[in-house]
Structure formats: C-alpha cells, structure tokens
Amino acid sequence: FELLPCDNNPSVQCGPGIELGWRYNVLHNHKPIDEYEEERCKKRIPKYHLKEPPSRRLRHIKLKRFGFTEKEINDAERSCARRRRELEKSVARMRRDRIYELKE
C-alpha cells in the first residue's frame, strides 16, 4: 500500500493526517480474502476504536519512512491546521445561527 500526507481532514487533532493511497502491489502478501479475514480476526486488538491516535512525532516518522520530505510534511500539517480552524469557525457560526433561530 501507499501512505500519503493528508491535508484535507480537519478531524486530525495534531500533526499531518495520514491516508492510504490507491497504489498497491498485487504480488505482496497476496492471499484469498477469506484467509486474510480469518487471520485478521485472530490479530485484531480488543477495543481498537478506543486506542489513542498516533502522536504528531509518530506521524512525522511514518511519513519520513515512506519518503516524504520535511517540507511536504510541514506543508500538509499547516494545511490541516488551517482546515481545522476553518471547521471550528464554521461550527461556532452554526451554533450562533441556531441560537438566533430559537430566539425568533
């Protein structure tokens, strides 16, 4: 699979987001889907959804390992932070609008 720095996900709390790309190597770890799913169930971590997301530093390390430059990572991080601020402003605006609607 391929990792990409993601700059358009405002739900990322710190550092650049990481997303999976569409390129993959068919010959790498090729298994029938039933076999893969059976193995995956055995390896699955209980309560995985409660696990903390990776830290900013760990995101940087993973992206560097996949060949991204410091500049690309920092640009994605800044863009993600900007989108997060825009989302926060939008949510605050929606709450204000809702309060005004209720007053009328």
Backbone bond lengths (Angstrom), bond angles and torsions (degrees), N, CA, C in turn:
res aa  C-N    CA-C-N  psi(-1)  N-CA   C-N-CA  omega(-1)  CA-C   N-CA-C  phi
1 F - - - 1.442 - - 1.515 110.17 -
2 E 1.303 115.81 172.25 1.454 120.32 -178.66 1.523 109.16 -125.75
3 L 1.321 116.88 137.18 1.464 122.12 175.82 1.516 109.38 -99.04
4 L 1.334 116.43 143.15 1.457 121.96 178.16 1.516 109.12 -131.22
5 P 1.334 117.68 142.69 1.466 117.65 171.86 1.522 107.41 -73.39
6 C 1.297 116.55 128.28 1.460 121.44 -175.82 1.527 108.88 -104.62
7 D 1.318 117.00 122.59 1.461 119.18 -178.86 1.515 112.37 -111.22
8 N 1.342 118.17 7.08 1.448 119.06 -175.65 1.525 113.35 -115.88
9 N 1.313 117.74 20.81 1.456 121.27 179.94 1.523 109.22 -114.10
10 P 1.334 117.50 98.76 1.466 119.89 -176.70 1.524 113.93 -71.84
11 S 1.318 118.64 -7.15 1.463 119.87 179.96 1.526 112.43 -80.33
12 V 1.324 118.02 -9.66 1.466 121.12 176.83 1.521 107.76 -69.11
13 Q 1.337 116.54 126.76 1.458 119.98 -173.33 1.520 113.87 -83.16
14 C 1.331 117.37 -28.56 1.459 119.47 179.07 1.518 109.39 -155.00
15 G 1.308 115.79 149.21 1.459 120.61 178.63 1.515 112.15 70.67
16 P 1.318 116.67 179.51 1.464 119.63 178.37 1.527 110.29 -75.60
17 G 1.312 116.01 149.32 1.450 119.69 174.87 1.524 109.69 -74.45
18 I 1.301 116.99 160.25 1.463 121.90 177.10 1.524 107.00 -126.85
19 E 1.311 116.09 130.52 1.461 119.62 176.86 1.520 109.65 -131.83
20 L 1.309 115.99 160.67 1.454 121.52 178.26 1.516 109.33 -89.30
21 G 1.325 115.59 138.92 1.455 121.02 175.89 1.526 110.50 -89.19
22 W 1.308 115.97 179.05 1.462 121.06 -177.52 1.515 113.66 -92.24
23 R 1.333 118.73 -14.64 1.465 119.52 179.47 1.518 110.15 -74.98
24 Y 1.293 117.14 137.93 1.463 121.84 176.53 1.516 109.15 -152.36
25 N 1.312 114.74 161.93 1.454 121.30 -179.21 1.529 108.19 -103.76
26 V 1.306 116.79 111.96 1.463 121.94 -177.13 1.524 111.19 -62.12
27 L 1.308 117.92 -32.13 1.462 121.24 -176.64 1.525 112.89 -78.77
28 H 1.319 117.48 -16.41 1.467 122.06 -178.74 1.529 109.27 -84.64
29 N 1.316 116.86 120.71 1.466 122.91 178.67 1.522 113.13 51.90
30 H 1.287 117.42 43.24 1.468 120.79 179.98 1.518 109.81 -76.31
31 K 1.358 116.71 122.29 1.456 122.33 179.23 1.521 108.34 -143.06
32 P 1.309 116.64 155.98 1.466 118.51 171.05 1.531 109.36 -64.29
33 I 1.314 116.83 147.09 1.465 121.31 -174.61 1.526 112.28 -59.75
34 D 1.333 118.15 -37.53 1.469 120.56 180.00 1.526 111.43 -63.44
35 E 1.320 116.09 -41.18 1.471 120.90 178.51 1.531 110.14 -65.25
36 Y 1.320 116.03 -43.78 1.465 120.46 179.15 1.526 111.09 -60.48
37 E 1.333 116.88 -47.58 1.465 121.18 -178.98 1.524 111.71 -62.80
38 E 1.330 117.07 -37.93 1.460 120.72 179.07 1.536 110.45 -63.95
39 E 1.326 117.09 -45.06 1.473 121.34 178.09 1.523 110.95 -65.89
40 R 1.313 115.55 -39.32 1.468 120.49 -177.68 1.528 110.99 -62.44
41 C 1.331 117.45 -39.90 1.463 120.90 179.44 1.526 111.47 -61.80
42 K 1.331 116.64 -36.26 1.464 120.70 -179.98 1.530 111.63 -70.66
43 K 1.339 117.06 -32.87 1.463 121.75 -175.67 1.526 113.37 -89.92
44 R 1.313 116.97 -14.24 1.459 121.14 -174.10 1.530 111.07 -58.81
45 I 1.309 115.83 135.42 1.456 122.19 -179.54 1.529 108.64 -83.42
46 P 1.346 117.55 129.94 1.466 118.94 177.63 1.535 110.81 -61.29
47 K 1.306 116.77 140.57 1.473 123.74 178.37 1.518 112.23 55.72
48 Y 1.334 116.10 38.73 1.468 121.05 -179.36 1.524 111.75 -56.97
49 H 1.313 117.20 -35.48 1.460 121.25 -178.06 1.524 112.23 -64.87
50 L 1.330 118.45 -16.33 1.462 121.77 178.10 1.528 112.56 -91.41
51 K 1.326 116.16 -5.60 1.463 121.19 -178.19 1.532 110.55 -68.74
52 E 1.314 116.75 140.56 1.468 122.04 178.19 1.522 110.65 -62.48
53 P 1.332 118.52 141.94 1.467 119.84 175.35 1.532 110.19 -68.31
54 P 1.329 117.55 159.46 1.471 119.26 -178.84 1.528 111.56 -62.59
55 S 1.311 115.76 146.71 1.463 121.21 -179.16 1.535 110.31 -71.71
56 R 1.316 115.13 168.24 1.462 121.41 178.65 1.530 110.15 -58.35
57 R 1.317 115.91 -43.87 1.469 120.81 -179.06 1.532 111.55 -63.29
58 L 1.326 116.68 -43.96 1.458 120.42 179.83 1.531 111.04 -64.50
59 R 1.327 117.40 -37.72 1.465 120.67 176.49 1.527 110.31 -61.39
60 H 1.337 115.85 -44.16 1.470 120.43 178.51 1.525 110.57 -60.04
61 I 1.321 116.16 -45.91 1.466 120.86 -178.42 1.525 110.50 -60.92
62 K 1.341 117.18 -45.64 1.464 120.29 -179.50 1.522 111.37 -62.96
63 L 1.319 116.99 -43.53 1.462 120.13 -178.93 1.527 111.15 -67.40
64 K 1.331 117.84 -38.75 1.473 121.22 176.68 1.529 109.92 -62.89
65 R 1.325 116.32 -41.12 1.465 121.37 179.84 1.529 111.10 -62.25
66 F 1.325 116.89 -30.23 1.458 120.66 178.97 1.524 112.11 -89.30
67 G 1.342 117.21 7.14 1.458 120.12 170.43 1.519 116.95 97.38
68 F 1.323 118.71 10.07 1.459 120.22 178.88 1.519 110.07 -83.23
69 T 1.324 115.94 145.30 1.463 120.38 179.77 1.523 109.82 -80.45
70 E 1.314 114.55 162.53 1.466 120.68 177.67 1.530 110.24 -59.19
71 K 1.327 116.22 -38.51 1.467 120.54 -179.95 1.529 111.00 -64.44
72 E 1.335 117.97 -44.55 1.465 121.12 179.07 1.531 111.15 -61.60
73 I 1.317 115.60 -41.65 1.464 120.50 179.74 1.526 110.24 -65.71
74 N 1.328 116.88 -46.52 1.464 120.72 -179.87 1.524 112.00 -64.58
75 D 1.332 117.21 -39.48 1.470 120.66 177.32 1.525 110.56 -61.82
76 A 1.326 117.09 -44.22 1.463 121.31 179.01 1.523 110.38 -64.09
77 E 1.326 116.72 -39.49 1.462 121.12 179.93 1.530 110.87 -64.78
78 R 1.334 116.65 -44.65 1.479 120.11 178.84 1.518 111.15 -64.05
79 S 1.318 116.53 -42.27 1.459 120.74 179.56 1.531 110.65 -63.66
80 C 1.305 116.51 -41.06 1.460 121.42 179.32 1.535 110.22 -64.11
81 A 1.324 116.84 -42.19 1.468 121.19 178.80 1.528 110.19 -64.09
82 R 1.328 117.05 -40.09 1.463 120.91 179.09 1.526 110.02 -63.59
83 R 1.314 116.97 -44.17 1.472 120.48 178.89 1.524 111.29 -65.68
84 R 1.327 117.09 -35.43 1.464 121.13 177.75 1.538 109.94 -63.45
85 R 1.347 116.66 -43.68 1.474 120.29 177.90 1.530 111.02 -63.47
86 E 1.334 116.63 -40.72 1.465 120.65 178.12 1.530 110.60 -61.84
87 L 1.331 116.46 -41.47 1.460 120.34 178.44 1.523 110.75 -63.49
88 E 1.331 116.98 -43.73 1.462 120.51 179.77 1.527 111.07 -61.40
89 K 1.342 117.22 -41.68 1.461 120.80 177.29 1.521 110.85 -63.39
90 S 1.317 116.77 -42.74 1.457 121.84 -179.22 1.534 110.81 -62.72
91 V 1.326 117.07 -44.16 1.460 121.25 179.41 1.527 110.13 -64.23
92 A 1.337 117.11 -41.89 1.469 120.67 178.53 1.530 110.06 -62.58
93 R 1.324 116.53 -41.15 1.466 121.09 178.36 1.521 111.11 -63.14
94 M 1.321 116.41 -42.62 1.465 120.30 179.08 1.525 110.75 -62.80
95 R 1.330 117.50 -40.19 1.470 120.92 178.96 1.520 110.95 -64.31
96 R 1.347 116.52 -43.23 1.474 120.33 177.59 1.518 110.66 -61.32
97 D 1.337 116.28 -45.28 1.461 120.51 179.73 1.524 110.92 -60.74
98 R 1.305 116.25 -40.09 1.472 120.40 179.59 1.523 110.46 -64.71
99 I 1.329 117.89 -39.58 1.465 121.63 178.88 1.527 109.61 -64.01
100 Y 1.318 117.42 -43.23 1.472 120.90 178.37 1.521 111.13 -63.78
101 E 1.339 116.54 -37.54 1.467 119.65 177.97 1.518 110.61 -63.20
102 L 1.318 116.85 -41.88 1.454 120.57 -178.51 1.532 111.65 -67.95
103 K 1.324 117.36 -32.27 1.463 121.62 178.29 1.524 111.60 -67.52
104 E 1.326 116.59 -33.48 1.465 120.44 -177.56 1.458 110.95 -79.04
